[in-house]
Amino acid sequence: MADQNQHPAMTSKVAGQLHLYQDARTRYGAFQRPAASQRQFGYGNYSNAGLHYPVTQSLVAANASPVFVQAPAEKGLAGFAIDFLMGGVSAAVSKSAAAPIERVKLLIQNQDEMIKTGRLSEPYKGIGDCFSRTIKDEGVMSLWRGNTANALNFAFKDYFKRLFNFKKDRDGYWKWFAGNLGSGGAAGASSLLFVYSLDYARTRLANDAKAAKKGGERQFNGLIDVYKKTLASDGVAGLYRGFNISCVGIIVYRGLYFGMYDSLKPVLLTGSLQDSFFASFALGWLITNGAGLASYPIDTVRRRMMMTSGEAVKYKSSLDAFSQILKNEGAKSLFKGAGANILRAVAGAGVLAGYDKLQVIVFGKKYGSGGA
């Protein structure tokens, strides 16, 4: 929350709270430091991440009353480094658990580009068909192809929340609301600048199927090979194809994700709903999937553009890609893989819940989680 950035003394930083849907914290490195005497729910964000992109949930029982403290050494650069490292582990754990669903989502989303280049013989009939065909053609372990790149994450949200240090009681609700939207969008765009080439590599590896022909070879041998071949054929531009539209998408997704929950939570979850597990879960679920669906066509366009690096025919721009997809495949094609994207949210939730609890037991506090 924007009004939680003034840190009181360690002894006053006690909060027994039920942390729900730490998806955005998992992806994008937010660590809410609750103020004294506040007992509330916290929720934070790809793909899609871009977006980005695995959705997670953290549950710490209210009756456990964990103590969240900020040691003096954690302030400034040291605090950011600790949050970054611990958050990266959190994200790696949750993303690895959801990796099979993430790969299926990417295969379904980009199947039309794969068919064009001869790397896929026929369209997938659905999530189940994609799972079975991938396992049959490439083996079970192939479901984690591209996960190494996907598990590298950054922790930027808290930093930007301090830059956008609006307070509801001081600046008014709407300025505070806009500040939350701005902090989420700025955090997303900034982290994207650093991790985009990794997201590109993950996308290419995940869509590097060998099902088109019997005994067909893969296009890439691994993460480093993606970089080598792309740089050789397209230069640095090939690694950043679709970057501009990705910035738009990440700001839309993370701005809605961070901002709307952080801003609407204290307005809607009041009175009897403040301590309601289901009310907080429902709000988090609706905002997560709402933001995801709102930005999904943008994610599809950027990934389809990524798939053309190294190919003879490329889209002229994101608008050209958008118009060609609509013209040749219809609007429905922009939402291919969206169902698997929703399932991915459930996959990472339980894993991070257990990991968050482990952090409280081992370190006496829960660190933020980095997101890519």
TAQUIZI-V681137 format. One record per pair of residues at least 6 apart in sequence whose ideal C-beta (glycine too) atoms are under 7 Angstrom apart, sorted by the first residue. I is the first residue (numbers start at 1). J is the second residue. Records with the same first field share a line. If there is no record, write none. Layout:
I->J, J
This chain:
1->32, 262
2->161, 164, 165, 166, 167, 176, 179, 180
3->167, 168
4->32, 33, 34, 35
5->161, 162, 165
7->33, 70
8->35, 36
10->69, 70
12->36
13->33, 36, 68, 69, 70
14->36, 67
15->34, 38, 39, 68
16->39, 62, 65
17->34, 39, 40, 41, 42, 62
18->41, 59, 60, 62, 277
19->42, 58, 59, 60, 356
20->41, 43, 57, 59, 280, 281, 284
21->43, 57, 284, 288
22->43, 44, 56, 57, 58, 352, 356, 369
23->44, 45, 55, 56, 57, 288, 345
24->30, 44, 45, 257, 258
25->31, 44, 368, 369
26->54, 56, 90, 91, 94, 348, 352, 369, 371
27->45, 46, 49, 52, 54, 91, 371, 372
28->45, 156, 157, 187, 188, 191, 254, 371
29->83, 84, 87, 153, 154, 155, 156, 157, 158, 368, 369, 370, 371
30->44, 157, 158, 368
31->83, 158, 367, 368
32->42
33->68, 70
34->68
40->274
41->265, 269, 280
43->261, 265, 284
44->157, 258
45->52, 254, 257, 258, 371
46->52, 53
47->53, 299
48->299, 341
49->199, 372
50->192, 199, 246, 249, 250, 299
51->249, 250, 253, 295, 299
52->250, 253, 372
53->372
54->94, 95, 98, 102, 344, 348
55->288, 344, 345, 348
56->94, 348, 349, 352
57->349, 352, 353
58->352, 353, 356
59->353
60->66, 356, 357, 360, 366
66->360
67->364
68->365, 366
69->365
74->82
80->155, 159
82->367
83->155, 158, 367, 368
84->155, 370
86->367
87->153, 155, 367, 368, 369, 370
88->153, 370
90->352, 355, 369
91->151, 153, 369, 370, 371
92->151
93->351, 352, 355
94->348, 351, 352
95->147, 150, 151, 348
96->147, 151
97->347, 348, 351
98->344, 347, 348
99->143, 144, 147, 150
100->143, 144
101->340, 343, 344, 347
102->150, 344
103->143, 145, 146, 206
104->127, 130, 131, 340
105->337, 340, 341, 344
106->203, 206, 207, 337
107->124, 130, 134, 206, 207, 209
108->124, 130, 336, 337, 340
109->300, 303, 336, 337
110->207, 303, 304, 307
111->120, 123, 124
112->329, 333
113->304, 307
114->120, 207, 209
115->123
117->311
118->212
119->209, 212, 219
120->209, 211, 212
121->211, 212
124->130, 133
127->339, 340
133->211
134->142, 143
137->210, 211
138->209, 210
145->205, 206, 208
146->202, 205, 206
148->223
149->198, 201, 202, 205, 223
150->202, 372
152->195, 198, 372
153->370, 371, 372
154->191, 194, 195, 370, 371, 372
155->368, 370
156->187, 190, 191
157->183, 187, 258
158->368
160->183, 186, 187
161->183
164->179, 182, 183
166->175, 176, 179
167->176
168->176
176->263
177->259, 263
180->258, 259, 262, 263
181->255, 259
183->258
184->254, 255, 257, 258, 259
185->251, 254, 255
187->254
188->250, 251, 253, 254
189->247, 250, 251
191->371, 372
192->246, 247, 250
195->372
196->240, 243, 246
197->239, 240
198->372
199->372
200->239, 306
201->223, 226, 227
203->303, 306
204->220, 226, 306
205->220, 223, 226
207->307
208->218, 219, 220
210->216, 217, 218
220->226, 229
229->310
230->238, 239, 309, 310
231->238
233->310
234->309, 310
238->309, 310
241->305, 306, 308, 309
242->302, 305, 306, 318
244->318
245->298, 301, 302, 318
246->302
248->298
249->295, 298, 299, 302
252->294, 295, 298
253->291, 292, 295
256->291, 294
257->287, 288, 291
260->287
261->283, 284, 287
265->283
268->283
269->279, 280, 283
273->279
288->345
289->342
292->341
293->338
296->335, 338
297->334, 335
300->334, 336
301->318, 321, 322, 325
304->321, 325
305->315, 318, 321
308->314, 315
315->321, 324
325->333, 334
356->366
359->365, 366, 367
360->366
